[in-house]
């Protein structure tokens, strides 16, 4: 009946026919018990979850499709009369995957199946890029965060220990203050009243933190996540000090005077401990996470050659699709360069280490380029330029104007003077060399203004060890050539992949709260995107030759 309803097939039908081995129960054995009443098949739940993300559905919509869509019933092997299951089962299934570290199971099995069929392999070209992800919680300013943290802790305590809470605090007063959510639109308009309210929020937070740690309180109350988050918000938002009369005074931190915690540890919401504020440039400012996608890629000539080589009976076949080979989600404040080594390590573990890895300038460092080269991967990426004032101004003598003699441990400047000092140091945890010229040579040099702007200190150069210095110098020289720029254009295609993921799976907005759940969302989004691309590959029959325009056919007729 499913085939009669879909004569040309559909994505769920083709997925079941071609990738049934990917969705099996055996890999989930450790996550599901063997005693008690039998539950739903984890293979079915994983397949429903993948199909859910291919159509960007909610849990309720996905379970409804599993009941009323005949191609979905075919895919999961359900009878026509099967009533389906409750939507809450999907949330419990995801929680179990996270608990047992199985978020990537379906993604990895799908990639392994594609590798077996020759659709992905090691040694080819791959490209990576990142984009921002907006969290599933609302944006809060510092005053809202302080009040909402108290409210969140009170809600949890009221559910976990209502009798203790009623005896420890004035519930009536706190319910009046924290009953509705703390909203900036409803807060006082005057600065004086808002400052007073901030102190009240701080006093309530301090009172609650001390109450849960009092001798008579159950010890497990202080371990509740909401209570611990309240303590952290109290620390990052307020100062507790002794006033002029010897009394304890709590005051709000002033960002300009007292400072605030660095962004990578500063909490932004009591409902998502992992969401962070981050900025990119002067226009993009968001609360949430960051996702890194890596996919296979081919130049047009390579795609054409693979299509011709894949034809076994003389007919042209479609070139293999670009498939996502890695997906990784981090907090928003983690720079791209921190994700590079992890991406390449996971690709290597899957047997998919690329021969060429295309990335933008946020991912590489000379250390990473050297390490990847030793493992057989050439990173096609622009290294950041020299940051010296001379290089930025494009005037004077930058680092490339100096000649380094590694054997003699000396540096020669453009004027012919040699350095007086050579000092191995450690900077930011990495080995480096500082070469310094003598002050007497620099003061008398006629080119001093082109070399350094310091009136007292001579010119100093910071170099990396010889191997890294030469790799860096060579890379910076090569990336200025037109040949390299033409080759690097291949990286731009990953922007289209990100747009496709945004349109089809909604990766830009987090469905869930917490880094672990958002990572699971993105893994299933990447799996769904691979399924969509594979389905297009399976169901597309390219023409034997490219289409010609009417103008070309007319020109052919005239010349004939």
Protein Blocks (a to p, Z undefined) as FASTA:
>chain_A
ZZmmmmnopfklmmmmmmmmmmcfklmmmmpcfedjddddfklmmmmmmmmmmnopafkl
mmmmmmmmmklmmmnopafklgbjafklmmmmmmmmmmnopmmmmmmmmmmmmmmnopac
ehiacdddddddddfbdcddfklmmmmmmmmmmmmmmmmmmmlmmmmpcfklmmmmmmpa
cdfklmcfbfklmmmmmmmmmmmmmmmmmmmmgmklcfklmmpmklmmmmmmmmmmpccd
ddfkopacdddddfklnopadfklmcfbfkbmkbccddehjlbcceddddddddddddfk
lmmmmmmmmpmnopacdddddddfbdcdddfklcfklmmmmmmmmmmmnopacfbdcddf
klpcfklmmmmmmnopacdddddddfbfklmnogajdfklpccdfklopacdfkopacfb
dcdddeehiacddddddfklmmmpmklmmmoccfkbccddddddfklmmmmmmmmmmmmp
mklmmmmmmmmmmmmmmmmmmmmnopmpcfbgcjklmmmmmmmmmmmmmmmmmmmmmmpc
cdfbdcddfklmmmmmmmZZ
